[in-house]
Amino acid sequence: MSVDQWAHYYRARLLLLFNRREAAIEALHAALRVDPDFARAASFLGYAYGSLGQDALSVRAFRDALR
């Protein structure tokens, strides 16, 4: 586990608190680039996409979190 993946993840959490959903999604993708198996980031990505009404992307992210 890398400190970088957690930094991106918590940055995304903070961004979403301030309704900066697109920036949060970018940070979550950055976390997943560091560790593609980071299920917590994939799950939160599903939540972030869902908050934007992007249901297909949300479902895909949640499925990725389960693999």
Contacts in CASP RR format, 6 or more apart in sequence:
PFRMAT RR
TARGET T0000
AUTHOR 0000-0000-0000
METHOD contacts of the structure
MODEL  1
MSVDQWAHYYRARLLLLFNRREAAIEALHAALRVDPDFARAASFLGYAYG
SLGQDALSVRAFRDALR
1 35 0 8 1.000
2 34 0 8 1.000
2 35 0 8 1.000
4 31 0 8 1.000
4 34 0 8 1.000
5 31 0 8 1.000
5 34 0 8 1.000
5 35 0 8 1.000
5 38 0 8 1.000
5 41 0 8 1.000
6 31 0 8 1.000
8 27 0 8 1.000
8 28 0 8 1.000
8 30 0 8 1.000
8 31 0 8 1.000
8 34 0 8 1.000
8 41 0 8 1.000
9 27 0 8 1.000
9 28 0 8 1.000
9 31 0 8 1.000
9 38 0 8 1.000
9 40 0 8 1.000
9 41 0 8 1.000
9 44 0 8 1.000
11 24 0 8 1.000
11 27 0 8 1.000
12 24 0 8 1.000
12 25 0 8 1.000
12 27 0 8 1.000
12 28 0 8 1.000
12 31 0 8 1.000
12 41 0 8 1.000
12 44 0 8 1.000
12 48 0 8 1.000
13 24 0 8 1.000
13 44 0 8 1.000
15 21 0 8 1.000
15 23 0 8 1.000
15 24 0 8 1.000
15 27 0 8 1.000
16 24 0 8 1.000
16 44 0 8 1.000
16 48 0 8 1.000
16 51 0 8 1.000
21 48 0 8 1.000
21 51 0 8 1.000
21 52 0 8 1.000
22 52 0 8 1.000
24 48 0 8 1.000
25 45 0 8 1.000
25 48 0 8 1.000
25 49 0 8 1.000
25 52 0 8 1.000
28 41 0 8 1.000
28 42 0 8 1.000
28 44 0 8 1.000
28 45 0 8 1.000
28 48 0 8 1.000
29 45 0 8 1.000
31 38 0 8 1.000
31 41 0 8 1.000
32 38 0 8 1.000
32 41 0 8 1.000
32 42 0 8 1.000
32 45 0 8 1.000
35 41 0 8 1.000
39 65 0 8 1.000
39 66 0 8 1.000
40 65 0 8 1.000
42 61 0 8 1.000
42 62 0 8 1.000
42 64 0 8 1.000
42 65 0 8 1.000
43 61 0 8 1.000
43 62 0 8 1.000
43 65 0 8 1.000
45 61 0 8 1.000
45 64 0 8 1.000
45 65 0 8 1.000
46 57 0 8 1.000
46 58 0 8 1.000
46 59 0 8 1.000
46 60 0 8 1.000
46 61 0 8 1.000
46 62 0 8 1.000
46 65 0 8 1.000
47 58 0 8 1.000
49 55 0 8 1.000
49 57 0 8 1.000
49 58 0 8 1.000
49 61 0 8 1.000
50 57 0 8 1.000
50 58 0 8 1.000
END
